[in-house]
Amino acid sequence: MMLFQHHNTGIHLDSGSTFHLRTNEDDFKEGSLQGIHGGFHYASNVKGRELYQEGIDKVFDSVCKLDTRASDNVNSLSNMVQDGFDVFMDTNRENSFFVTRNGTTWRFGHHCRVPQKAED
């Protein structure tokens, strides 16, 4: 299997996250960013925050919240499964998660800074 980087997005796959998060407006499809009626409150290990925008991200075509103060882009593993992504991990083959939808596979590897698009 040949692996290569799919954009320099810095997206991390997080099994504990309950929503997808992006740090930059440029990470969203043009025209998709919109307000969140009443806002969205989340808490992390740093503090609680109110978010007021969400949209469709360019890489995974999923709804993501926007937090320009966050340090990392995060995808929720459970939300990806709920959104129809297939997730595969086999530590005997490689210490990575492979996330697939519509014939495209991304690799989230151990010590991997960015997700990499995987191809046969």
N, C-alpha and C positions, 0 to 999 in steps of 0.2 A: 504494500500500500504506500503510495506517495502522499506526503503531507506537505502543505504549504500554508503560509499565513494568509488569512482572509481579512484584510484591512488591519490597521493598527488601532483596534477599538479598545483594547484593555478590558474586555468584558469577562467577568468572573462568574462561574456557575456556583450557586450557593444553595445547598439543600435546606438551610434554615430560613431562607428569605421567603416572605409570603407575597412579594410583588417584584416586578422588574423595575430597575432604576437606571436612569441615564444622567450624566453630569453636564451635558452640553446640548444646546438646541440643535447643533449641526448633526447630532446622532439620530434625528427624527426625519421621517419622510416629509418633504415639503408640503406645507398646508395642513398637516395632521395635528399639530400642536393646538390644544384647546384648554380652556379653563376647567377646573374641577369644582363643581357647585358645592359650596360649603367647605371646600378644602379637604385635605387628606392628612391625617396625623400619623406619624410613625415614630418609633423610638428605636435607637440603636445603642451601641455601647458608648457613644459619645454624648448624646442628648436626644430629646424629642424635637421633632421639627414638624412644621405645617408645610405641605406642598400644595401648589395651586394650579399646576399644569400637568398634562399628560398627552401622549400622542403615540403614533406608530413608529417604531424604530426601523432603521434602514436595513439592519442585518437579518433579524429574525421575524420581521413583520408582525410584531407583538405589541400590545399596549404597554407602555412604560411610563412611569412617573418621572418628572424632571426635578432634580435637586442640584443646582449649580454649585452648592457648597459641599457636596459629597466628594469623597476622595476616589471612589471607584464606580464603574458601571457594573451592575449586578443583574444576573438573570436568575430567577427563582426556578429551581429544578422541578418542584411540584407544579408550578404554573405552566412550565413547558410541557409536562406530561398531560396536564389538563387541556392545553391548547392543541394537542394532537401530535406532539413530537414523540418519537420513539427514542428511548434512552438505553444504551448498552454499555456495560462495563465488564471486562474480563481481565483481572489482574495477572493472570497467567500469560496473556498475550502482550498487554501493555498497561501501564498504570495511568489510564485515561478514561474519561467518559466520552462516548460518541453519541451525539444528538442528531437525529435525522428527521426531516420532514420534506415531503414532495420531492424525493430523490436527491436532496442535498444533505450532506453530513458534515458536521463540525466536530472537531476534536478539542476537548478541554483536558489538557494533560497536567499531570503532577509537575509542579515547578514550571508551568507554561504560562507566560505573561498574557498571551492573547489566545482566543480560540483560533484554531486552525481548521480550514476547510479540508476535509479528507476525501480523497479520490482513490478509486481502484487503480 
